[in-house]
Amino acid sequence: MAEPKSTKPYLLRAVYEWCVDNGYTPHISVVVDSRTRVPMEYVRNGEIVVNVGPVATSRLQMGNELIECTARFAGVAKDLVIPVATVAAIYAGENGRGMSFEPGKEETAEEASGEEVAAPPEPKDPPKPGKPALKRIK
């Protein structure tokens, strides 16, 4: 059976729509890596927060793999390319309500070069289902 698609891009789009429908300003928190194209002068501690609201961006496309748009930083339009895997959270700027995620890890040098990488060992006992852990971001 094929591996199901990640729910993350669908949840990002849903929270974005919820923010816009309620008059809130959607923001995304992004862990910047080598695949992320954002103005590096605005990156702090390896992260950047971007207002992705309809007033702040143009040509916003939230795909399953990438978020692409044009946004202004200090009055200068910049094209942004943000891998969905690097998004740590999406939330309303006005009240902090939204959703956080575990950002995907960057490829290791061995994975990028195509060398075979040993798979992590299988857990002895599968984890037992429990309550999901969500963090509130303010």
Backbone hydrogen bonds, N-H to C=O, Kabsch-Sander energy under -0.5 kcal/mol:
donor,donor_aa,acceptor,acceptor_aa,energy
11,L,7,T,-2.4
12,L,8,K,-2.6
13,R,9,P,-2.0
14,A,10,Y,-2.1
15,V,11,L,-2.6
16,Y,12,L,-2.3
17,E,13,R,-2.5
18,W,14,A,-2.4
19,C,15,V,-2.5
20,V,16,Y,-2.4
21,D,17,E,-3.0
22,N,18,W,-1.5
23,G,20,V,-1.5
24,Y,19,C,-3.0
27,H,91,Y,-2.8
28,I,50,V,-2.5
29,S,89,A,-2.3
30,V,28,I,-0.5
30,V,48,I,-3.0
31,V,86,T,-2.8
32,V,30,V,-0.8
32,V,46,G,-2.4
36,T,33,D,-1.4
37,R,81,V,-3.2
38,V,36,T,-0.7
40,M,38,V,-0.6
42,Y,39,P,-1.9
43,V,40,M,-1.5
44,R,47,E,-3.0
47,E,44,R,-1.8
48,I,30,V,-2.0
50,V,28,I,-2.7
52,V,26,P,-2.3
52,V,50,V,-0.7
53,G,26,P,-0.5
57,T,53,G,-1.6
58,S,70,T,-2.1
61,Q,68,E,-2.9
63,G,61,Q,-0.9
63,G,66,L,-2.4
67,I,82,I,-2.7
68,E,61,Q,-2.5
68,E,66,L,-0.5
69,C,80,L,-1.6
70,T,58,S,-2.3
71,A,78,K,-2.6
72,R,56,A,-0.8
73,F,76,V,-2.5
76,V,73,F,-1.8
77,A,75,G,-0.5
78,K,71,A,-3.1
80,L,69,C,-3.3
81,V,37,R,-1.9
82,I,67,I,-2.8
84,V,65,E,-2.6
86,T,83,P,-1.8
87,V,84,V,-1.6
88,A,29,S,-3.0
88,A,86,T,-0.5
89,A,29,S,-1.4
90,I,99,M,-2.5
91,Y,27,H,-2.3
92,A,97,R,-2.7
93,G,25,T,-3.0
95,N,92,A,-0.5
96,G,92,A,-2.7
99,M,90,I,-2.9
101,F,88,A,-3.6
104,G,85,A,-4.3
112,A,108,T,-2.4
113,S,109,A,-1.9
114,G,110,E,-0.6
114,G,111,E,-0.7
115,E,110,E,-1.4
134,L,132,P,-0.7
137,I,96,G,-0.6
137,I,135,K,-0.5
